[in-house]
Amino acid sequence: MGCNLKDIAPKETTNLKALSGKRVGIDAFLTAFQFLTTLRDRSPQGDGMPLRDENGNPVSHLMGFLHRTATLLEHGIHPVYVFDGTSPELKADEMAARRERRLEAEAVHKEALEAGDFALAQKMAARIMHYSPQMVKETQQLLDLMGVPWVTAAAEGEAQAAVMAAKGQLDVVATQDWDALLYGAPVLVRNMMDDGTKRYGRVVHAESIDLQGMLTANELSREQLVDLAIMIGTDYHPGVKGIGPKTGLKLIKQHGTVEAVCEAKGKDVPERLDDIREIFLNHPAVDVADDDLRPGQVDRKGLIQFLQVERGFSQRRMDQAFEKLKEGGVLREGGQTSLFSFDA
């Protein structure tokens, strides 16, 4: 999740209707994990892992992407999914720590299943979800059949989307990761993929955060925001001990830079500080042609073959998706596929 900036970020409630007509770059990996941890086997003796088809292949990711993408298209939103590339070398320690936590959870999950403690197994299952390369490939195939463009990032998916938004290729970056603001996303929308759903008995609403508004409200430059985040802690550095968001904001406004704050407080300057700044301010990104972001065709027959015939999706699930696509104007009444564009 990167750096938590919620304490200093002015937020406005928004919804899918308000995003109609917007080109939205979506963090595909975080979205996939939302689906995998939500759509899973929670039956009395379930293992808590993703739902599977009759052949034992996981399908939770496909169920989630089908339903939610159809919902976005129904509301006139133009999604562009951005998939992670290779994690930056600076993130190696964080990735190693995540792997260690996952291995520990896998051991507990296995022991719980063997002991018949299905409640514990299901709890641990949420911690060991893996969005495998095969799942990624299947998701991209699904998006192709829905006519929805996708991009594979050079490194971090939310960073690639942020760079594209800063260049004007996208209007909004949708992710739960606050780091999108550090990477320069002009507008971050959180909870977009859950908007209107219920969580812990409460309806979830999407939130919009404007980067320039955030900088102005806190009297910061983007460079100072990055320095503040480094002090709080990011995926690339654990942060300066004893400094949280509110204290860090006060100190960065008073002293200007991480180095000056550390000098004033007698703390060690974070290692590889300039490299961390660079990864946020000039994140590696692939160049994407505008034409590659234009929606393609909805392949109704292909979707039926891929999901219903090959993976056992119910007629009801398919009908619901097609109805949403039809309502969004991207699928014609007679079952014919249709082209749709950003100007539609």
C-alpha positions as CSV (number, residue, x, y, z in Angstrom):
1,M,0.0,0.0,0.0
2,G,3.0,2.3,0.1
3,C,2.9,5.5,2.1
4,N,-0.3,6.3,4.0
5,L,-1.1,10.0,3.3
6,K,-4.8,9.9,4.4
7,D,-4.1,12.3,7.4
8,I,-3.0,15.1,5.1
9,A,-5.1,14.4,2.0
10,P,-8.3,16.5,1.4
11,K,-10.8,14.0,0.1
12,E,-14.1,14.5,-1.8
13,T,-16.7,11.8,-2.1
14,T,-17.4,10.8,-5.7
15,N,-19.2,8.0,-7.5
16,L,-19.2,6.1,-10.8
17,K,-21.7,8.5,-12.4
18,A,-19.4,11.4,-11.7
19,L,-16.6,9.6,-13.5
20,S,-18.6,9.1,-16.7
21,G,-16.6,10.0,-19.8
22,K,-13.3,9.8,-17.9
23,R,-10.3,7.8,-19.0
24,V,-9.4,5.9,-15.8
25,G,-6.1,4.1,-15.3
26,I,-6.7,1.2,-13.0
27,D,-4.1,-0.6,-10.9
28,A,-4.8,-4.1,-12.1
29,F,-2.8,-6.0,-9.5
30,L,-4.4,-4.3,-6.5
31,T,-7.8,-4.8,-8.1
32,A,-7.1,-8.5,-8.7
33,F,-6.2,-9.0,-5.1
34,Q,-9.5,-7.4,-4.0
35,F,-11.3,-9.9,-6.1
36,L,-9.2,-12.9,-5.0
37,T,-9.6,-12.1,-1.3
38,T,-13.4,-11.4,-1.6
39,L,-14.6,-14.1,-4.0
40,R,-13.3,-17.2,-2.3
41,D,-14.4,-20.5,-0.7
42,R,-15.9,-19.7,2.6
43,S,-18.2,-22.7,2.9
44,P,-18.2,-24.6,6.3
45,Q,-15.3,-26.7,5.2
46,G,-13.8,-24.4,2.6
47,D,-10.1,-23.7,2.3
48,G,-10.6,-20.0,1.8
49,M,-8.9,-20.0,-1.5
50,P,-10.3,-18.5,-4.8
51,L,-13.4,-20.0,-6.3
52,R,-12.6,-22.6,-8.9
53,D,-14.3,-24.1,-12.0
54,E,-15.1,-27.8,-12.3
55,N,-11.6,-28.5,-13.4
56,G,-10.1,-26.9,-10.3
57,N,-8.9,-23.7,-12.0
58,P,-9.3,-20.4,-10.1
59,V,-11.9,-18.1,-11.6
60,S,-12.4,-15.4,-8.9
61,H,-10.3,-13.0,-10.8
62,L,-12.3,-13.5,-14.0
63,M,-15.6,-13.1,-12.1
64,G,-14.5,-9.9,-10.5
65,F,-13.0,-8.3,-13.6
66,L,-16.0,-9.2,-15.7
67,H,-18.6,-7.8,-13.3
68,R,-16.7,-4.7,-12.3
69,T,-15.5,-3.8,-15.8
70,A,-19.0,-4.2,-17.2
71,T,-20.2,-1.9,-14.4
72,L,-17.7,0.8,-15.3
73,L,-18.6,0.6,-19.0
74,E,-22.3,0.7,-18.0
75,H,-21.5,4.1,-16.4
76,G,-19.7,5.4,-19.4
77,I,-16.3,5.2,-17.9
78,H,-13.3,4.4,-20.1
79,P,-11.1,2.0,-18.2
80,V,-7.4,1.3,-18.9
81,Y,-5.9,-1.4,-16.8
82,V,-2.3,-1.1,-15.9
83,F,-0.4,-4.3,-14.8
84,D,2.8,-4.3,-12.8
85,G,6.1,-4.8,-14.6
86,T,9.4,-5.6,-12.7
87,S,9.6,-4.2,-9.2
88,P,12.3,-1.7,-8.7
89,E,15.5,-2.9,-7.1
90,L,14.9,-0.5,-4.3
91,K,11.9,-2.5,-3.3
92,A,13.8,-5.8,-2.9
93,D,13.7,-5.7,0.9
94,E,10.0,-5.0,1.0
95,M,9.3,-7.8,-1.5
96,A,11.4,-10.2,0.6
97,A,9.5,-9.3,3.7
98,R,6.2,-9.9,1.9
99,R,7.4,-13.3,0.7
100,E,8.4,-14.3,4.3
101,R,5.0,-13.3,5.6
102,R,3.3,-15.3,2.9
103,L,5.4,-18.4,3.6
104,E,4.5,-18.1,7.3
105,A,0.8,-17.8,6.5
106,E,1.0,-20.7,4.1
107,A,2.4,-22.9,6.8
108,V,-0.4,-21.9,9.2
109,H,-3.0,-22.4,6.5
110,K,-1.8,-26.0,5.8
111,E,-1.7,-26.9,9.5
112,A,-5.2,-25.4,10.0
113,L,-6.6,-27.5,7.2
114,E,-5.0,-30.7,8.5
115,A,-6.4,-29.9,11.9
116,G,-9.9,-29.2,10.6
117,D,-9.8,-25.6,11.8
118,F,-11.5,-24.1,8.7
119,A,-12.1,-20.7,10.3
120,L,-8.3,-20.2,10.8
121,A,-7.6,-21.6,7.3
122,Q,-9.9,-19.1,5.7
123,K,-8.3,-16.3,7.7
124,M,-4.8,-17.3,6.6
125,A,-6.0,-17.8,3.0
126,A,-6.5,-14.1,2.6
127,R,-2.9,-13.6,3.3
128,I,-1.5,-16.0,0.8
129,M,-3.4,-15.0,-2.3
130,H,-1.2,-15.0,-5.4
131,Y,-2.1,-13.3,-8.7
132,S,-0.2,-15.8,-10.8
133,P,1.2,-15.2,-14.3
134,Q,-1.5,-17.5,-15.6
135,M,-4.2,-15.4,-13.9
136,V,-2.7,-12.2,-15.4
137,K,-2.7,-13.7,-18.9
138,E,-6.3,-14.8,-18.5
139,T,-7.3,-11.4,-17.2
140,Q,-5.7,-9.7,-20.2
141,Q,-7.5,-12.1,-22.5
142,L,-10.8,-11.2,-20.9
143,L,-10.1,-7.5,-21.3
144,D,-9.3,-8.1,-25.0
145,L,-12.6,-9.8,-25.5
146,M,-14.3,-6.9,-23.8
147,G,-12.5,-4.3,-25.9
148,V,-10.8,-2.8,-22.9
149,P,-7.2,-1.5,-23.3
150,W,-4.5,-2.6,-20.9
151,V,-0.8,-1.7,-20.4
152,T,2.1,-3.6,-18.8
153,A,4.2,-1.1,-16.8
154,A,7.9,-0.8,-16.8
155,A,7.8,-1.2,-13.0
156,E,5.0,-0.2,-10.7
157,G,1.5,-0.2,-12.1
158,E,0.2,2.8,-10.2
159,A,3.3,4.7,-11.1
160,Q,2.9,3.9,-14.8
161,A,-0.7,5.1,-14.6
162,A,0.4,8.3,-12.8
163,V,2.9,9.1,-15.5
164,M,0.4,8.5,-18.2
165,A,-2.1,10.8,-16.4
166,A,0.5,13.5,-15.9
167,K,1.0,13.4,-19.7
168,G,-2.7,13.8,-20.3
169,Q,-3.3,10.2,-21.6
170,L,-5.6,9.5,-18.6
171,D,-7.9,11.7,-16.5
172,V,-7.8,9.7,-13.3
173,V,-5.7,7.0,-11.5
174,A,-7.8,4.5,-9.6
175,T,-6.0,2.6,-6.9
176,Q,-5.9,2.1,-3.2
177,D,-2.2,3.0,-3.2
178,W,-1.5,6.5,-2.0
179,D,1.8,6.4,-3.7
180,A,0.1,7.3,-7.0
181,L,0.1,10.9,-5.7
182,L,3.8,10.7,-5.0
183,Y,4.3,9.5,-8.6
184,G,2.5,12.6,-9.8
185,A,-1.1,11.4,-10.5
186,P,-3.1,14.7,-10.9
187,V,-6.2,12.9,-9.5
188,L,-6.3,9.8,-7.4
189,V,-9.6,7.9,-6.9
190,R,-9.7,5.4,-4.1
191,N,-12.5,2.8,-3.6
192,M,-13.7,3.1,-7.2
193,M,-13.8,-0.6,-7.7
194,D,-15.9,-1.0,-4.5
195,D,-18.1,2.1,-4.9
196,G,-21.7,1.3,-3.9
197,T,-20.8,-2.1,-2.3
198,K,-21.1,-2.9,1.4
199,R,-18.2,-3.5,3.7
200,Y,-18.7,-4.3,7.4
201,G,-22.3,-3.2,7.1
202,R,-21.6,0.2,5.5
203,V,-21.8,1.3,2.0
204,V,-18.4,2.1,0.4
205,H,-18.1,5.4,-1.5
206,A,-15.3,6.4,-3.9
207,E,-13.0,9.2,-2.8
208,S,-11.3,11.7,-5.1
209,I,-8.0,13.4,-4.1
210,D,-6.6,16.2,-6.2
211,L,-2.8,16.4,-6.1
212,Q,-2.5,20.1,-6.6
213,G,-5.3,20.8,-4.1
214,M,-3.4,18.6,-1.6
215,L,-0.1,20.4,-2.2
216,T,-1.8,23.8,-1.9
217,A,-3.8,22.9,1.3
218,N,-0.6,21.7,3.0
219,E,1.7,24.4,1.5
220,L,4.0,21.9,0.0
221,S,5.8,21.4,-3.3
222,R,5.6,17.9,-4.8
223,E,9.3,17.4,-4.0
224,Q,8.5,18.2,-0.3
225,L,5.6,15.8,-0.4
226,V,8.0,13.1,-1.6
227,D,10.4,13.9,1.2
228,L,7.6,13.8,3.7
229,A,6.5,10.4,2.5
230,I,10.1,9.1,2.8
231,M,10.2,10.2,6.4
232,I,6.9,8.6,7.1
233,G,7.9,5.4,5.4
234,T,7.4,3.9,1.9
235,D,7.9,0.6,0.1
236,Y,11.5,1.8,-0.5
237,H,12.4,2.8,3.0
238,P,10.9,2.1,6.4
239,G,11.0,5.8,7.3
240,V,12.6,7.9,10.0
241,K,11.8,6.5,13.5
242,G,9.4,8.6,15.5
243,I,8.0,10.7,12.6
244,G,4.4,10.2,11.5
245,P,2.3,12.2,9.0
246,K,1.3,15.1,11.2
247,T,4.8,15.6,12.8
248,G,6.5,15.0,9.5
249,L,4.3,17.7,7.8
250,K,5.2,20.2,10.5
251,L,8.9,19.4,10.2
252,I,9.1,19.4,6.4
253,K,7.4,22.8,6.3
254,Q,9.8,24.1,8.9
255,H,13.0,22.7,7.5
256,G,12.3,22.1,3.8
257,T,14.0,18.7,3.2
258,V,14.7,15.3,4.7
259,E,18.3,16.2,5.2
260,A,17.5,19.4,7.1
261,V,15.0,17.6,9.3
262,C,17.4,14.9,10.2
263,E,20.1,17.4,11.0
264,A,17.8,19.4,13.2
265,K,16.6,16.3,15.0
266,G,19.9,14.4,15.2
267,K,18.6,11.5,13.1
268,D,20.4,9.5,10.4
269,V,19.6,10.5,6.8
270,P,17.8,7.6,5.0
271,E,20.1,5.5,2.8
272,R,19.9,6.0,-0.9
273,L,17.8,9.1,-0.4
274,D,18.4,10.5,-3.9
275,D,17.6,7.2,-5.5
276,I,14.3,7.0,-3.6
277,R,13.4,10.5,-4.6
278,E,14.2,9.7,-8.2
279,I,11.9,6.6,-8.2
280,F,9.0,8.8,-7.2
281,L,9.8,12.0,-9.3
282,N,10.9,10.2,-12.4
283,H,9.6,6.7,-12.3
284,P,10.5,4.4,-15.2
285,A,7.5,4.1,-17.6
286,V,6.8,2.6,-21.0
287,D,5.7,4.9,-23.7
288,V,2.2,4.1,-24.8
289,A,0.7,5.3,-28.1
290,D,-2.6,7.1,-27.8
291,D,-4.1,4.7,-30.4
292,D,-3.3,1.8,-28.1
293,L,-5.6,3.3,-25.4
294,R,-8.6,3.4,-27.7
295,P,-11.3,0.8,-26.9
296,G,-11.8,-2.1,-29.3
297,Q,-14.6,-4.4,-30.0
298,V,-16.8,-6.3,-27.5
299,D,-16.6,-10.0,-28.7
300,R,-19.8,-11.5,-27.4
301,K,-19.2,-14.9,-28.9
302,G,-15.6,-14.9,-27.6
303,L,-16.8,-14.0,-24.1
304,I,-19.3,-16.9,-24.1
305,Q,-16.7,-19.4,-25.3
306,F,-14.0,-18.1,-22.9
307,L,-16.2,-17.8,-19.7
308,Q,-19.3,-19.9,-20.2
309,V,-18.1,-22.8,-22.3
310,E,-14.5,-23.2,-21.0
311,R,-15.0,-22.0,-17.4
312,G,-18.5,-22.8,-16.6
313,F,-19.9,-19.3,-15.9
314,S,-23.6,-19.4,-15.4
315,Q,-26.1,-18.0,-17.9
316,R,-27.3,-15.6,-15.3
317,R,-23.8,-14.2,-14.8
318,M,-23.3,-13.8,-18.5
319,D,-26.7,-12.2,-19.0
320,Q,-26.0,-9.7,-16.2
321,A,-22.7,-8.7,-17.8
322,F,-24.2,-8.3,-21.3
323,E,-27.0,-6.2,-19.9
324,K,-24.5,-3.8,-18.4
325,L,-22.6,-3.6,-21.6
326,K,-25.8,-3.0,-23.5
327,E,-26.8,-0.2,-21.0
328,G,-23.4,1.4,-21.5
329,G,-23.9,1.5,-25.3
330,V,-21.1,-0.9,-26.1
331,L,-23.2,-3.9,-27.1
332,R,-26.1,-3.8,-29.5
333,E,-29.5,-5.4,-28.9
334,G,-29.1,-8.2,-31.4
335,G,-26.0,-9.5,-29.9
336,Q,-23.8,-7.8,-32.4
337,T,-20.5,-6.5,-31.3
338,S,-20.0,-2.7,-31.6
339,L,-17.1,-0.3,-31.5
340,F,-17.1,2.5,-28.9
341,S,-14.8,5.4,-28.4
342,F,-13.8,8.1,-26.0
343,D,-16.2,10.4,-27.8
344,A,-19.1,8.1,-27.6
